[in-house]
Each structure stands twice: as C-alpha cells, then as structure tokens.
Amino acid sequence: MNYINQVLPSLLAGLKMTLGVFALTLIGSLPLGVVVAILQKSPLKVLRWLIDGYITVMRGTPLLLQIVFVYYGLSLANLVTLPRFEAAVFTFILNYAAYFAEIFRGGMQAVPAGQYAGAKVLGFSRLQTMWYITLPQVVKTVMPSVGNEVINLVKDTSLVYVIGLGDLMRAGNIAVSRDVTLVPYLLVGAMYLGLTIILTIAMRYIEKRLNYYR
C-alpha cells in the first residue's frame, strides 16, 4: 500500500491527460462525423470523392502513424508545428470523425425512403428533414456502434506516448522501468477498466432514454 500511495499521484496526473484527450476528441469528432456523413450525400461528385478519400486514408492507416505524421511530419515539411497535446487531439478528431461518419451514414441509409418523401409533401426543407426526421432516428440506430467506438477511444488514447505526452500509460511505463515491478501496470489496467465500465453504463443509460424514438 505504501508503494501504491507513492506511484498513485503520477498515475492520476497521467489519467488527467488521458481524460483530456478523450473528452476533446469526443467533443470534436462526433459533430464532425455527422457533417462528413451528410457531405457524403452531396450532389457534387468532387466533394464526395474528397470525403471518400479522407475516410479511406483515416480508416486505412494506423492511428499511431497518423499521430507521428501530424506531429513530426508536418513540422519537418515546414507546414505547421503543433504542440504535442494539440497534435494528438487534432489527429484523434480526424481519425474518429471518419469512423463516426461511416456509422452515421449507415444509420441514415436505414431511414425508409418514404419518410423523406413524406417530409417533402409536408413542405419540410432538406435541413428540417435532416434535423426533425432523420437525425433522431439515426442517433437511436447508431448508438450501440457509437458506444463501441467511444470505448475504443479510451484505450487508443494510450498511443499518445509516441510523441512524449504524459498520459496514463506513459506514467505506468515510467514507474515500471524505474521500480522494476508490475504493480503500476495493474493500477493502470484497473483505471482503464474503471473508465470502460463507467462509459458502458452511461451508454446503456443513453440507449434506454432514446427508446422514446421507437
């Protein structure tokens, strides 16, 4: 217990960094994913090709490589130099927005075509149709898939160690290397598990609340 009390402050500091990356990524990627999903239905072919290319690159390359490219690659190319935290959050938002966009696109395709026709007869604009008819049904349909991605995001935040951010996993690695014991890893695992359980309960609660849209 004495040893746990010694390493706990550094692990909690790392947990704070992990939660920061997680929260900002979620706040940025969910709305961006909705926008990208809507743009995939654009009548402009060039725009659809650009969106498809963005999604293909984000989903087809490792997130670790994307983090390295944004932080080191853009700086070496003299394009822009981002601080570590901002580079990590920016990369995570772009990556997860692509996944969320595909999830939302699938949800939009599940809405019966007759509802769009009905909205048109009622005089709804495309924006009103999207806001009042499509999105409420899409949110209910895609919530389980979104929940899975949210859980994955918690664990993926550990990848920020590659650019030297002091997240929870890096704090655990430092303690293990310094003290030659696996206790820090056990604590790190317990913290990740606790976050996963809390998020799972929260997502199930949201799903129950959204049963209103059945």
Secondary structure, 3 states (H helix, E strand, C coil): CHHHHHHHHHHHHHHHHHHHHHHHHHHHHHHHHHHHHHHCCCCCHHHHHHHHHHHHHHHHCCHHHHHHHHHHHHHHCCCCCCCHHHHHHHHHHHHHHHHHHHHHHHHHHCCCHHHHHHHHHCCCCHHHHHHHHHHHHHHHHHHHHHHHHHHHHHHHHHHHHHHCCCCHHHHHHHHHHHHCCCHHHHHHHHHHHHHHHHHHHHHHHHHHHHHHHC
